[in-house]
Amino acid sequence: MQRWWLLGFMGFYPLLAEANWQTHLLLPPSELSPVRLQAASEQEGTLPLDSVDTLTFGRDVVIDTTLYEALAAEGVPTRFATKLETLLSEFIAAPLEFSGKERIQLVWEEDRRQDGTRVGPPRLSYAALPDQTEPLEVIWPVTPKGDVALFKSDTLLGTLRLPVLSARLTSRFGNRRHPVYGGMRPHNGIDLAAPTGTPVIATAPGRVSFMGRQGGYGQVIEVEHDTGAVSRYTHLSRFSPQLVVGNLVNAGEPLGEVGSSGVATGPNLHYEVRVNNQPVDPLDQGQRIMLGEQSTQSEYQASLYEARDRLEQAIGTASIYDLISLNEQ
């Protein structure tokens, strides 16, 4: 029997007892803003917003070989394979072996014109591994409010907020001694050390407003968000293929890869959030400003139940979680 190794899912840390993993991570939420979609349609000369429908799709996929092949066989966008593997690799102490016939359940949204053509990329909003002893679920909120949320057996473990997975936080926001020039200087963001080529992902929905070189920052991407904040990703080794200024991006969408371009002592991502061109702490008010008011734990729980309902409607059968609850009554 063929085997497929999926890097990472079971090593979740409890939200309160082991919270330090939250300083490493983030991954996809959220539906693109109708205002942004309208602007993109007008800029590209496409049909107006009222001619674009948001469709929801769902699949219960059996993995026999690789995740990529399983998704392709079921007509699921294969871009989700890389996205899921990148996220899941953070949460495991040892590789999780699949011997075949294990399932992954997915829900995603697509914006389509009346002729069926898609506007923008598909947006993953829910993923679950229901066959585990303790079922694992990830939700990406379908509004710009909130972060990606991780659940294990119905319990919220935490949310993801940073642009590089498995990175080491080497420098915080505020004054510091400059590692190259020396002397105390303001540090307008945070530094996340990771190997060259590590994916860099958007931390909130928005529009790419700049791509190019900026002096000591090296290769830079900037994303403008609905709230007016701008997130800046620097020292990149490369940009994501086909990404151009003006593209709409969802939280968790790949922007480029970690590098050491510009003035850097080694491969890392220097990450900033700016409001009115003034830097704010990305680990504190920066994320709140980009996303607006943060969701509460009860709101995340409600989002989980809504995601399960969307799965049930999309695949035309009760979700595994509803069946478990029914059997326990």
C-alpha angles and dihedrals in degrees: 000000000000117000131212123200116209114195109229143353116117104061098085116154120220112262096240105025098045106024099143093093087070088071089063107049161061141154143179131315142151153035118272114257114262087225091055092045090051091051092048092050092050093046093050094044092243129140119297122264095265089063092058121083127195109226126194122217131185138184138184099210127194113213112217101154121355130351090239093054092044092053093045091051091054096045093251116145104266091214085080091067094066091040093053096043091050091053099040095050088073095064109057136084092197133012114280111230121216116197095189139282094054114139138227120191120208139184123188141165131226131188111222136179121230091265090059098252115138123242111211127339125315114264120222110218105169138021130173141177099207098174095068120106086248108029115235124213137179124193130193109199114240092223127060090253116095140020133261107288127209123208133187118188091343093309121121107234097182147286133270123234115157130090099231125055119220091009126148116233103230103166132023133208117283139046117342142154106271109244093217108027098029125218128087114297136162113267105211098196143002131282121227115191116212137143119282109272096031108143118258114207135192114261097209138009116279149112127287103246101173139020122174145063124322112184113262091004089069114197109011140185121192124194122198116211133207091254091059094253120130124213116206126202116192146179089040120171092208143351123244111269116263092010110135138172109281096034117135113232131193123219106276095026113136115255102173143301136290115263144146102249116147120013105344136135093216143338110316143127117246103203126192139178117203132190117192084351091299117121120240129186107277091206093054128021094002096074093042091052094048094050100030119222111009123239120251123233091257090052091052089050090051089050089055092054091046090051091052089051090052089051092051092049093045098049096035098234140083114278119248089251093057090049092050091051091048092052091050093056 
